[in-house]
Amino acid sequence: MAVLERIKHQDLEGLRTGHMNLAVNTSFVVFRLGDTLIDAGPRNQWRHIRRFIDERAVRQLLLTHFHEDHSGCAARIAQHLQLAPRAGEKTGFIMRHGFQIQPYRKLMWRSAEKVITRPFPDEIIISGRDQVLPVATPGHTPDLHCFLLPERGWLCTADLYLSSRLKLLAREEDLHGILRSMETLLRHDFDTLLCAHRGVVTHGKQALQTRYENICQLVEATHHLQHQGCSVSEIRNRLLGREPAMSFITGFHFSKRNLIEACLRIPQQRTQQAA
Ligand SMILES: [Zn+2]
């Protein structure tokens, strides 16, 4: 069963694709603003994405990071439209050499094909009028960039928002980096988020601030319970409850336990400063 939804916000258009609507990250939104695509979408959704991009002249593809749901169709789009996707240096390196993914991710999105990208130019402009500022926001992955459209007050957050509460963490995610990157973003002006899985989020700055504060509170509570002598499992059960189906499906690559362990790796002084 395909998940297909058209998204419209002023002159921004989006296409939600995917096999299922199980959780926030089991479908994906490709955004198009004027002549520019933001992220390429997963490779197993190519037939839908191709129809979407063929509706208007697309001259530019910007990639936020290498993850296969964001980059999977980049090689196909590059070939189809005869363009070189624009991406940060680290993303470009990974996309040039290719990367391995777990079987459940292959099943969900298929692997991304290798593609040659070009670095972001000094000035990124959409349709001759909208300026785009890439902001390095490592944490979710080391190569992640969010895109700020200052005149519109829009922030393309890729995978940095998703929801007001972080519930699961992938094993390789750097929670400390995520918090630092959120602090960087919150210093900018914006009011709408373009989230690759959630879609358009209005009151976006408040939404991102809430997610940030929720993570800080979780870090604080995790340390507090550890000082009381609780084990990681006890802390998880008390603060987040038992592991959901997603943890088992992903072989615990995504889990609540990962999140609690990541909270414990964050120095407690840091949370006290943030509080
Ligand atoms: Zn991602």
py3Dmol code that shows the C-alpha trace and the ligand (Angstrom):
import py3Dmol

protein = """\
ATOM      1  CA  MET A   1       0.000   0.000   0.000  1.00  0.00           C
ATOM      2  CA  ALA A   2       1.460   3.342  -0.995  1.00  0.00           C
ATOM      3  CA  VAL A   3       1.206   6.445   1.150  1.00  0.00           C
ATOM      4  CA  LEU A   4       0.618   9.367  -1.148  1.00  0.00           C
ATOM      5  CA  GLU A   5      -0.378  12.822  -0.028  1.00  0.00           C
ATOM      6  CA  ARG A   6       0.016  16.175  -1.700  1.00  0.00           C
ATOM      7  CA  ILE A   7       1.149  19.010   0.554  1.00  0.00           C
ATOM      8  CA  LYS A   8       0.667  22.683  -0.294  1.00  0.00           C
ATOM      9  CA  HIS A   9       1.820  25.629   1.788  1.00  0.00           C
ATOM     10  CA  GLN A  10       1.770  28.955  -0.088  1.00  0.00           C
ATOM     11  CA  ASP A  11       3.830  28.164  -3.221  1.00  0.00           C
ATOM     12  CA  LEU A  12       5.645  25.252  -1.565  1.00  0.00           C
ATOM     13  CA  GLU A  13       4.566  21.819  -2.744  1.00  0.00           C
ATOM     14  CA  GLY A  14       5.308  18.467  -1.207  1.00  0.00           C
ATOM     15  CA  LEU A  15       4.725  14.835  -1.979  1.00  0.00           C
ATOM     16  CA  ARG A  16       4.446  12.339   0.836  1.00  0.00           C
ATOM     17  CA  THR A  17       5.476   8.844  -0.240  1.00  0.00           C
ATOM     18  CA  GLY A  18       6.157   5.518   1.431  1.00  0.00           C
ATOM     19  CA  HIS A  19       4.712   2.065   2.017  1.00  0.00           C
ATOM     20  CA  MET A  20       3.041   2.665   5.344  1.00  0.00           C
ATOM     21  CA  ASN A  21       1.947   5.244   7.834  1.00  0.00           C
ATOM     22  CA  LEU A  22       3.034   3.224  10.863  1.00  0.00           C
ATOM     23  CA  ALA A  23       5.037   5.960  12.582  1.00  0.00           C
ATOM     24  CA  VAL A  24       6.249   9.456  11.769  1.00  0.00           C
ATOM     25  CA  ASN A  25       9.369   8.143  10.023  1.00  0.00           C
ATOM     26  CA  THR A  26       7.734   5.487   7.837  1.00  0.00           C
ATOM     27  CA  SER A  27       6.716   7.952   5.145  1.00  0.00           C
ATOM     28  CA  PHE A  28       8.757  10.685   3.511  1.00  0.00           C
ATOM     29  CA  VAL A  29       8.039  14.162   2.106  1.00  0.00           C
ATOM     30  CA  VAL A  30       9.896  15.529  -0.921  1.00  0.00           C
ATOM     31  CA  PHE A  31       9.526  19.319  -1.020  1.00  0.00           C
ATOM     32  CA  ARG A  32       9.568  21.481  -4.134  1.00  0.00           C
ATOM     33  CA  LEU A  33       9.802  25.241  -4.034  1.00  0.00           C
ATOM     34  CA  GLY A  34       9.974  26.931  -7.435  1.00  0.00           C
ATOM     35  CA  ASP A  35      12.819  25.336  -9.356  1.00  0.00           C
ATOM     36  CA  THR A  36      14.310  23.526  -6.367  1.00  0.00           C
ATOM     37  CA  LEU A  37      13.824  20.133  -4.749  1.00  0.00           C
ATOM     38  CA  ILE A  38      14.774  19.621  -1.138  1.00  0.00           C
ATOM     39  CA  ASP A  39      15.942  16.047  -0.707  1.00  0.00           C
ATOM     40  CA  ALA A  40      15.483  13.340  -3.274  1.00  0.00           C
ATOM     41  CA  GLY A  41      13.262  10.819  -1.484  1.00  0.00           C
ATOM     42  CA  PRO A  42      13.652   7.062  -1.143  1.00  0.00           C
ATOM     43  CA  ARG A  43      14.609   4.961  -4.135  1.00  0.00           C
ATOM     44  CA  ASN A  44      11.645   2.591  -3.952  1.00  0.00           C
ATOM     45  CA  GLN A  45       9.309   5.564  -4.437  1.00  0.00           C
ATOM     46  CA  TRP A  46      10.954   6.693  -7.673  1.00  0.00           C
ATOM     47  CA  ARG A  47       7.923   6.236  -9.923  1.00  0.00           C
ATOM     48  CA  HIS A  48       5.854   8.602  -7.741  1.00  0.00           C
ATOM     49  CA  ILE A  49       8.712  11.057  -7.273  1.00  0.00           C
ATOM     50  CA  ARG A  50       9.473  11.152 -10.995  1.00  0.00           C
ATOM     51  CA  ARG A  51       5.872  12.101 -11.760  1.00  0.00           C
ATOM     52  CA  PHE A  52       6.055  14.810  -9.093  1.00  0.00           C
ATOM     53  CA  ILE A  53       9.263  16.375 -10.403  1.00  0.00           C
ATOM     54  CA  ASP A  54       8.080  16.189 -14.017  1.00  0.00           C
ATOM     55  CA  GLU A  55       5.207  18.548 -13.202  1.00  0.00           C
ATOM     56  CA  ARG A  56       7.483  21.623 -13.248  1.00  0.00           C
ATOM     57  CA  ALA A  57      10.961  22.610 -14.351  1.00  0.00           C
ATOM     58  CA  VAL A  58      13.398  21.590 -11.598  1.00  0.00           C
ATOM     59  CA  ARG A  59      16.884  23.028 -11.857  1.00  0.00           C
ATOM     60  CA  GLN A  60      18.343  22.314  -8.471  1.00  0.00           C
ATOM     61  CA  LEU A  61      18.391  19.474  -5.935  1.00  0.00           C
ATOM     62  CA  LEU A  62      19.623  20.190  -2.410  1.00  0.00           C
ATOM     63  CA  LEU A  63      20.487  17.275  -0.110  1.00  0.00           C
ATOM     64  CA  THR A  64      20.331  17.580   3.673  1.00  0.00           C
ATOM     65  CA  HIS A  65      22.232  14.361   4.482  1.00  0.00           C
ATOM     66  CA  PHE A  66      23.108  10.943   3.160  1.00  0.00           C
ATOM     67  CA  HIS A  67      20.353   8.800   4.715  1.00  0.00           C
ATOM     68  CA  GLU A  68      18.713   6.657   2.038  1.00  0.00           C
ATOM     69  CA  ASP A  69      15.198   8.042   2.514  1.00  0.00           C
ATOM     70  CA  HIS A  70      16.607  11.528   1.751  1.00  0.00           C
ATOM     71  CA  SER A  71      19.169  10.634  -0.906  1.00  0.00           C
ATOM     72  CA  GLY A  72      17.847   7.417  -2.487  1.00  0.00           C
ATOM     73  CA  CYS A  73      16.564   9.007  -5.703  1.00  0.00           C
ATOM     74  CA  ALA A  74      19.432  11.511  -6.037  1.00  0.00           C
ATOM     75  CA  ALA A  75      21.255   9.474  -8.697  1.00  0.00           C
ATOM     76  CA  ARG A  76      18.029   8.983 -10.675  1.00  0.00           C
ATOM     77  CA  ILE A  77      17.112  12.665 -10.456  1.00  0.00           C
ATOM     78  CA  ALA A  78      20.653  13.638 -11.479  1.00  0.00           C
ATOM     79  CA  GLN A  79      20.361  11.454 -14.557  1.00  0.00           C
ATOM     80  CA  HIS A  80      16.748  12.338 -15.348  1.00  0.00           C
ATOM     81  CA  LEU A  81      17.277  16.109 -15.109  1.00  0.00           C
ATOM     82  CA  GLN A  82      20.959  16.228 -16.058  1.00  0.00           C
ATOM     83  CA  LEU A  83      22.009  18.040 -12.907  1.00  0.00           C
ATOM     84  CA  ALA A  84      24.487  17.508 -10.102  1.00  0.00           C
ATOM     85  CA  PRO A  85      22.829  17.462  -6.657  1.00  0.00           C
ATOM     86  CA  ARG A  86      24.159  20.050  -4.226  1.00  0.00           C
ATOM     87  CA  ALA A  87      25.282  18.742  -0.847  1.00  0.00           C
ATOM     88  CA  GLY A  88      27.677  19.409   2.005  1.00  0.00           C
ATOM     89  CA  GLU A  89      31.220  18.064   1.747  1.00  0.00           C
ATOM     90  CA  LYS A  90      30.671  15.073   4.057  1.00  0.00           C
ATOM     91  CA  THR A  91      27.404  14.140   2.361  1.00  0.00           C
ATOM     92  CA  GLY A  92      29.148  14.371  -1.000  1.00  0.00           C
ATOM     93  CA  PHE A  93      31.948  12.054   0.152  1.00  0.00           C
ATOM     94  CA  ILE A  94      29.483   9.440   1.432  1.00  0.00           C
ATOM     95  CA  MET A  95      27.288   9.624  -1.671  1.00  0.00           C
ATOM     96  CA  ARG A  96      30.308   9.273  -3.955  1.00  0.00           C
ATOM     97  CA  HIS A  97      31.534   6.123  -2.202  1.00  0.00           C
ATOM     98  CA  GLY A  98      28.198   4.573  -1.197  1.00  0.00           C
ATOM     99  CA  PHE A  99      27.201   3.216   2.196  1.00  0.00           C
ATOM    100  CA  GLN A 100      25.772   0.073   3.777  1.00  0.00           C
ATOM    101  CA  ILE A 101      22.404  -0.049   5.519  1.00  0.00           C
ATOM    102  CA  GLN A 102      20.652  -2.575   7.736  1.00  0.00           C
ATOM    103  CA  PRO A 103      18.184  -5.052   6.135  1.00  0.00           C
ATOM    104  CA  TYR A 104      15.121  -3.367   7.667  1.00  0.00           C
ATOM    105  CA  ARG A 105      16.124  -0.067   6.056  1.00  0.00           C
ATOM    106  CA  LYS A 106      16.631  -1.796   2.716  1.00  0.00           C
ATOM    107  CA  LEU A 107      13.158  -3.237   3.043  1.00  0.00           C
ATOM    108  CA  MET A 108      11.683   0.101   3.966  1.00  0.00           C
ATOM    109  CA  TRP A 109      13.428   2.380   1.437  1.00  0.00           C
ATOM    110  CA  ARG A 110      16.015   0.421  -0.622  1.00  0.00           C
ATOM    111  CA  SER A 111      19.674   1.446  -0.676  1.00  0.00           C
ATOM    112  CA  ALA A 112      20.737   4.728  -2.209  1.00  0.00           C
ATOM    113  CA  GLU A 113      22.757   4.591  -5.425  1.00  0.00           C
ATOM    114  CA  LYS A 114      26.101   6.346  -5.535  1.00  0.00           C
ATOM    115  CA  VAL A 115      26.041   9.804  -7.053  1.00  0.00           C
ATOM    116  CA  ILE A 116      28.486  12.634  -7.649  1.00  0.00           C
ATOM    117  CA  THR A 117      27.358  15.824  -5.943  1.00  0.00           C
ATOM    118  CA  ARG A 118      28.685  19.382  -6.029  1.00  0.00           C
ATOM    119  CA  PRO A 119      29.330  21.474  -2.926  1.00  0.00           C
ATOM    120  CA  PHE A 120      26.866  24.166  -1.928  1.00  0.00           C
ATOM    121  CA  PRO A 121      27.618  27.332  -3.917  1.00  0.00           C
ATOM    122  CA  ASP A 122      28.498  30.568  -2.120  1.00  0.00           C
ATOM    123  CA  GLU A 123      24.936  31.678  -2.597  1.00  0.00           C
ATOM    124  CA  ILE A 124      21.986  29.317  -3.012  1.00  0.00           C
ATOM    125  CA  ILE A 125      18.997  30.971  -4.649  1.00  0.00           C
ATOM    126  CA  ILE A 126      15.646  29.391  -5.447  1.00  0.00           C
ATOM    127  CA  SER A 127      13.902  30.600  -8.618  1.00  0.00           C
ATOM    128  CA  GLY A 128      16.014  33.773  -8.665  1.00  0.00           C
ATOM    129  CA  ARG A 129      14.487  35.160  -5.459  1.00  0.00           C
ATOM    130  CA  ASP A 130      14.690  33.031  -2.296  1.00  0.00           C
ATOM    131  CA  GLN A 131      17.995  32.819  -0.517  1.00  0.00           C
ATOM    132  CA  VAL A 132      18.847  29.514   1.184  1.00  0.00           C
ATOM    133  CA  LEU A 133      21.409  29.297   3.978  1.00  0.00           C
ATOM    134  CA  PRO A 134      22.709  25.809   4.761  1.00  0.00           C
ATOM    135  CA  VAL A 135      23.376  25.417   8.491  1.00  0.00           C
ATOM    136  CA  ALA A 136      25.675  22.575   9.584  1.00  0.00           C
ATOM    137  CA  THR A 137      23.745  20.646  12.243  1.00  0.00           C
ATOM    138  CA  PRO A 138      25.644  17.423  13.047  1.00  0.00           C
ATOM    139  CA  GLY A 139      24.221  14.956  15.549  1.00  0.00           C
ATOM    140  CA  HIS A 140      21.507  12.941  13.826  1.00  0.00           C
ATOM    141  CA  THR A 141      24.296  12.229  11.320  1.00  0.00           C
ATOM    142  CA  PRO A 142      27.710  13.924  11.129  1.00  0.00           C
ATOM    143  CA  ASP A 143      26.876  15.413   7.699  1.00  0.00           C
ATOM    144  CA  LEU A 144      23.415  16.894   8.340  1.00  0.00           C
ATOM    145  CA  HIS A 145      22.583  20.378   7.060  1.00  0.00           C
ATOM    146  CA  CYS A 146      19.356  22.207   7.721  1.00  0.00           C
ATOM    147  CA  PHE A 147      18.277  24.903   5.252  1.00  0.00           C
ATOM    148  CA  LEU A 148      17.150  28.310   6.403  1.00  0.00           C
ATOM    149  CA  LEU A 149      15.052  30.525   4.107  1.00  0.00           C
ATOM    150  CA  PRO A 150      15.418  33.768   6.044  1.00  0.00           C
ATOM    151  CA  GLU A 151      13.002  35.948   4.055  1.00  0.00           C
ATOM    152  CA  ARG A 152      10.218  33.421   4.463  1.00  0.00           C
ATOM    153  CA  GLY A 153      11.016  32.423   8.047  1.00  0.00           C
ATOM    154  CA  TRP A 154      11.157  28.787   6.994  1.00  0.00           C
ATOM    155  CA  LEU A 155      13.584  26.185   8.278  1.00  0.00           C
ATOM    156  CA  CYS A 156      14.003  22.867   6.530  1.00  0.00           C
ATOM    157  CA  THR A 157      14.912  20.583   9.435  1.00  0.00           C
ATOM    158  CA  ALA A 158      15.384  17.237   7.620  1.00  0.00           C
ATOM    159  CA  ASP A 159      15.394  14.772  10.572  1.00  0.00           C
ATOM    160  CA  LEU A 160      16.103  17.172  13.398  1.00  0.00           C
ATOM    161  CA  TYR A 161      12.503  17.790  14.460  1.00  0.00           C
ATOM    162  CA  LEU A 162      10.106  14.883  13.708  1.00  0.00           C
ATOM    163  CA  SER A 163       7.993  15.476  16.844  1.00  0.00           C
ATOM    164  CA  SER A 164       7.906  17.463  20.060  1.00  0.00           C
ATOM    165  CA  ARG A 165       9.282  14.514  22.006  1.00  0.00           C
ATOM    166  CA  LEU A 166      12.282  12.335  21.134  1.00  0.00           C
ATOM    167  CA  LYS A 167      11.289   8.749  21.948  1.00  0.00           C
ATOM    168  CA  LEU A 168      13.848   6.508  20.278  1.00  0.00           C
ATOM    169  CA  LEU A 169      17.445   6.954  19.235  1.00  0.00           C
ATOM    170  CA  ALA A 170      19.490   5.158  16.580  1.00  0.00           C
ATOM    171  CA  ARG A 171      22.672   3.587  17.895  1.00  0.00           C
ATOM    172  CA  GLU A 172      25.026   5.911  15.986  1.00  0.00           C
ATOM    173  CA  GLU A 173      23.197   9.183  16.690  1.00  0.00           C
ATOM    174  CA  ASP A 174      25.074  11.737  18.775  1.00  0.00           C
ATOM    175  CA  LEU A 175      22.593  13.217  21.247  1.00  0.00           C
ATOM    176  CA  HIS A 176      25.030  15.828  22.512  1.00  0.00           C
ATOM    177  CA  GLY A 177      25.552  16.955  18.906  1.00  0.00           C
ATOM    178  CA  ILE A 178      21.780  17.044  18.350  1.00  0.00           C
ATOM    179  CA  LEU A 179      21.342  19.380  21.346  1.00  0.00           C
ATOM    180  CA  ARG A 180      24.160  21.660  20.201  1.00  0.00           C
ATOM    181  CA  SER A 181      22.708  21.790  16.686  1.00  0.00           C
ATOM    182  CA  MET A 182      19.251  22.627  18.025  1.00  0.00           C
ATOM    183  CA  GLU A 183      20.797  25.471  20.033  1.00  0.00           C
ATOM    184  CA  THR A 184      22.447  26.745  16.828  1.00  0.00           C
ATOM    185  CA  LEU A 185      19.122  26.686  14.989  1.00  0.00           C
ATOM    186  CA  LEU A 186      17.191  28.302  17.821  1.00  0.00           C
ATOM    187  CA  ARG A 187      19.485  31.334  17.562  1.00  0.00           C
ATOM    188  CA  HIS A 188      18.013  32.008  14.087  1.00  0.00           C
ATOM    189  CA  ASP A 189      14.653  33.560  13.209  1.00  0.00           C
ATOM    190  CA  PHE A 190      12.032  31.262  11.679  1.00  0.00           C
ATOM    191  CA  ASP A 191       8.455  30.271  12.342  1.00  0.00           C
ATOM    192  CA  THR A 192       7.728  27.338  10.042  1.00  0.00           C
ATOM    193  CA  LEU A 193       9.487  23.986   9.845  1.00  0.00           C
ATOM    194  CA  LEU A 194       9.679  21.852   6.741  1.00  0.00           C
ATOM    195  CA  CYS A 195      10.126  18.399   8.263  1.00  0.00           C
ATOM    196  CA  ALA A 196      10.956  15.522   5.934  1.00  0.00           C
ATOM    197  CA  HIS A 197       8.574  13.201   7.755  1.00  0.00           C
ATOM    198  CA  ARG A 198       6.050  15.429   9.518  1.00  0.00           C
ATOM    199  CA  GLY A 199       5.539  17.897   6.645  1.00  0.00           C
ATOM    200  CA  VAL A 200       4.906  21.591   7.278  1.00  0.00           C
ATOM    201  CA  VAL A 201       4.945  22.517  10.977  1.00  0.00           C
ATOM    202  CA  THR A 202       3.578  25.967  11.838  1.00  0.00           C
ATOM    203  CA  HIS A 203       4.693  27.690  15.073  1.00  0.00           C
ATOM    204  CA  GLY A 204       7.886  25.864  14.244  1.00  0.00           C
ATOM    205  CA  LYS A 205      10.278  27.724  16.480  1.00  0.00           C
ATOM    206  CA  GLN A 206       8.164  26.964  19.523  1.00  0.00           C
ATOM    207  CA  ALA A 207       7.872  23.336  18.360  1.00  0.00           C
ATOM    208  CA  LEU A 208      11.654  22.985  18.064  1.00  0.00           C
ATOM    209  CA  GLN A 209      12.160  24.743  21.401  1.00  0.00           C
ATOM    210  CA  THR A 210       9.718  22.315  23.045  1.00  0.00           C
ATOM    211  CA  ARG A 211      11.556  19.309  21.630  1.00  0.00           C
ATOM    212  CA  TYR A 212      14.854  20.766  22.848  1.00  0.00           C
ATOM    213  CA  GLU A 213      13.505  21.359  26.365  1.00  0.00           C
ATOM    214  CA  ASN A 214      11.973  17.879  26.494  1.00  0.00           C
ATOM    215  CA  ILE A 215      15.341  16.318  25.649  1.00  0.00           C
ATOM    216  CA  CYS A 216      17.098  18.446  28.305  1.00  0.00           C
ATOM    217  CA  GLN A 217      14.521  17.350  30.890  1.00  0.00           C
ATOM    218  CA  LEU A 218      14.978  13.723  29.903  1.00  0.00           C
ATOM    219  CA  VAL A 219      18.762  14.033  30.280  1.00  0.00           C
ATOM    220  CA  GLU A 220      18.308  15.593  33.704  1.00  0.00           C
ATOM    221  CA  ALA A 221      15.822  12.937  34.862  1.00  0.00           C
ATOM    222  CA  THR A 222      18.048  10.136  33.558  1.00  0.00           C
ATOM    223  CA  HIS A 223      21.037  11.371  35.559  1.00  0.00           C
ATOM    224  CA  HIS A 224      18.850  11.845  38.612  1.00  0.00           C
ATOM    225  CA  LEU A 225      17.641   8.232  38.539  1.00  0.00           C
ATOM    226  CA  GLN A 226      21.159   6.956  37.953  1.00  0.00           C
ATOM    227  CA  HIS A 227      22.320   8.793  41.071  1.00  0.00           C
ATOM    228  CA  GLN A 228      19.527   7.013  42.940  1.00  0.00           C
ATOM    229  CA  GLY A 229      21.069   3.709  41.865  1.00  0.00           C
ATOM    230  CA  CYS A 230      18.673   2.738  39.037  1.00  0.00           C
ATOM    231  CA  SER A 231      19.921   0.526  36.206  1.00  0.00           C
ATOM    232  CA  VAL A 232      19.562   1.599  32.553  1.00  0.00           C
ATOM    233  CA  SER A 233      16.547  -0.736  32.144  1.00  0.00           C
ATOM    234  CA  GLU A 234      14.872   0.678  35.241  1.00  0.00           C
ATOM    235  CA  ILE A 235      15.473   4.247  34.067  1.00  0.00           C
ATOM    236  CA  ARG A 236      14.058   3.411  30.639  1.00  0.00           C
ATOM    237  CA  ASN A 237      10.969   1.764  32.108  1.00  0.00           C
ATOM    238  CA  ARG A 238      10.298   4.599  34.505  1.00  0.00           C
ATOM    239  CA  LEU A 239      10.858   7.468  32.072  1.00  0.00           C
ATOM    240  CA  LEU A 240       9.898   6.038  28.689  1.00  0.00           C
ATOM    241  CA  GLY A 241       8.140   2.724  29.269  1.00  0.00           C
ATOM    242  CA  ARG A 242       8.877  -0.556  27.528  1.00  0.00           C
ATOM    243  CA  GLU A 243      10.381  -0.814  24.054  1.00  0.00           C
ATOM    244  CA  PRO A 244       7.833  -0.406  21.229  1.00  0.00           C
ATOM    245  CA  ALA A 245       7.440  -2.674  18.172  1.00  0.00           C
ATOM    246  CA  MET A 246       9.826  -0.408  16.210  1.00  0.00           C
ATOM    247  CA  SER A 247      12.729  -1.380  18.513  1.00  0.00           C
ATOM    248  CA  PHE A 248      12.160  -5.085  17.829  1.00  0.00           C
ATOM    249  CA  ILE A 249      11.603  -4.567  14.076  1.00  0.00           C
ATOM    250  CA  THR A 250      14.925  -2.716  13.810  1.00  0.00           C
ATOM    251  CA  GLY A 251      16.829  -5.263  15.932  1.00  0.00           C
ATOM    252  CA  PHE A 252      17.225  -2.512  18.565  1.00  0.00           C
ATOM    253  CA  HIS A 253      19.090  -0.266  16.149  1.00  0.00           C
ATOM    254  CA  PHE A 254      16.400   2.227  17.131  1.00  0.00           C
ATOM    255  CA  SER A 255      15.477   1.959  20.786  1.00  0.00           C
ATOM    256  CA  LYS A 256      14.537   3.695  23.984  1.00  0.00           C
ATOM    257  CA  ARG A 257      17.543   2.069  25.623  1.00  0.00           C
ATOM    258  CA  ASN A 258      19.871   3.808  23.133  1.00  0.00           C
ATOM    259  CA  LEU A 259      18.247   7.094  24.093  1.00  0.00           C
ATOM    260  CA  ILE A 260      18.730   6.541  27.832  1.00  0.00           C
ATOM    261  CA  GLU A 261      22.349   5.466  27.316  1.00  0.00           C
ATOM    262  CA  ALA A 262      22.957   8.557  25.168  1.00  0.00           C
ATOM    263  CA  CYS A 263      21.448  10.772  27.893  1.00  0.00           C
ATOM    264  CA  LEU A 264      23.877   9.265  30.416  1.00  0.00           C
ATOM    265  CA  ARG A 265      26.834  10.107  28.140  1.00  0.00           C
ATOM    266  CA  ILE A 266      25.932  13.804  28.263  1.00  0.00           C
ATOM    267  CA  PRO A 267      27.770  15.580  31.083  1.00  0.00           C
ATOM    268  CA  GLN A 268      25.329  16.577  33.783  1.00  0.00           C
ATOM    269  CA  GLN A 269      26.835  20.055  34.139  1.00  0.00           C
ATOM    270  CA  ARG A 270      25.594  20.705  30.646  1.00  0.00           C
ATOM    271  CA  THR A 271      21.966  20.023  31.517  1.00  0.00           C
ATOM    272  CA  GLN A 272      22.245  22.176  34.612  1.00  0.00           C
ATOM    273  CA  GLN A 273      23.504  25.058  32.433  1.00  0.00           C
ATOM    274  CA  ALA A 274      20.634  24.562  29.996  1.00  0.00           C
ATOM    275  CA  ALA A 275      17.985  24.393  32.734  1.00  0.00           C
TER     276      ALA A 275
END
"""
ligand_1 = """\
1
ZN
Zn 18.185 10.902 8.612
"""
view = py3Dmol.view(width=600, height=400)
view.addModel(protein, "pdb")
view.setStyle({"model": 0}, {"cartoon": {"style": "trace"}})
view.addModel(ligand_1, "xyz")
view.setStyle({"model": 1}, {"stick": {}})
view.zoomTo()
view.show()
